[in-house]
Structures are given as structure tokens and as C-alpha cells.
């Protein structure tokens, strides 16, 4: 299945909507302007980041938060 990731993501979003889970971190009040502070707060958490399968840079972390603002 070439689109397995997209199908799983679509199903998770469907379940989030059905159960009333907020639409990403923007659904709980965060916005684009908060990304630097979120990144700065998360980056020192080496215990978590060092267990990632790849090196996690500040830029990558900011991109993760940016992508988590909204899912639909």
C-alpha cells in the first residue's frame, strides 16, 4: 500500500473529530507565534530527544510544532 500512511492519518483524524479532540495544538490555544517558546522549552529535554531514531535539531523540532498546529 503506497498510501498506508495517508490512510492511517485520515482514520486518526476521523477518530479525533468523532471524539471531540482539539484540532492540533492550535485547538488548545497555541499559534505560530508560540513555536519559538515551545521549541525552546522542548529542546533541553535531552532524555526524550536522545531516544529519537534520528538527531533532532531545533529547526526539526520547530517544524514538528508547526505541523502540529492543525491536522484538518
C-alpha positions as CSV (number, residue, x, y, z in Angstrom):
1,X,0.0,0.0,0.0
2,X,1.7,3.2,-1.1
3,X,-0.8,5.4,0.7
4,X,-0.9,3.5,4.0
5,X,0.4,6.5,6.0
6,X,-2.2,8.8,4.5
7,X,-5.0,6.3,5.2
8,X,-3.9,5.8,8.8
9,X,-3.7,9.6,9.3
10,X,-7.1,10.1,7.8
11,X,-8.6,7.5,10.1
12,X,-6.9,9.1,13.2
13,X,-8.3,12.5,12.2
14,X,-11.7,10.9,11.8
15,X,-11.5,9.4,15.3
16,X,-10.2,12.8,16.7
17,X,-13.2,14.6,15.2
18,X,-15.7,11.9,16.4
19,X,-14.4,12.1,19.9
20,X,-14.0,15.9,20.1
21,X,-10.2,16.0,20.4
22,X,-8.9,19.5,19.6
23,X,-7.5,20.2,16.1
24,X,-3.8,20.1,16.9
25,X,-2.1,22.4,19.4
26,X,-4.0,25.4,17.9
27,X,-7.1,23.8,19.3
28,X,-5.8,24.3,22.8
29,X,-4.6,27.9,22.3
30,X,-1.2,27.8,20.7
31,X,-0.3,29.6,17.5
32,X,2.6,30.2,15.1
33,X,3.9,32.9,17.4
34,X,4.3,30.3,20.2
35,X,6.5,27.9,18.2
36,X,9.9,29.5,19.3
37,X,8.9,29.2,23.0
38,X,7.6,25.7,22.6
39,X,10.8,24.7,20.8
40,X,13.0,26.4,23.4
41,X,11.1,24.5,26.1
42,X,11.3,21.1,24.5
43,X,14.8,21.2,23.2
44,X,16.5,20.8,26.6
45,X,14.5,17.6,27.2
46,X,17.5,15.5,26.2
47,X,16.2,12.4,27.8
48,X,13.3,12.3,25.3
49,X,15.1,13.7,22.2
50,X,18.2,11.5,22.6
51,X,15.9,8.4,22.3
52,X,14.7,9.6,18.8
53,X,16.0,7.4,15.9
54,X,17.5,10.5,14.2
55,X,19.2,13.6,15.5
56,X,16.6,16.2,16.5
57,X,17.7,19.8,15.7
58,X,15.9,22.9,16.9
59,X,14.7,23.5,13.3
60,X,13.3,20.0,13.1
61,X,11.5,20.5,16.4
62,X,10.1,23.8,15.3
63,X,8.8,22.1,12.1
64,X,7.1,19.4,14.2
65,X,5.3,22.0,16.2
66,X,4.4,23.9,13.0
67,X,2.9,20.7,11.6
68,X,1.0,20.0,14.8
69,X,-0.8,23.3,14.7
70,X,-3.7,21.9,12.7
71,X,-4.5,18.5,11.4
72,X,-7.6,19.3,9.4
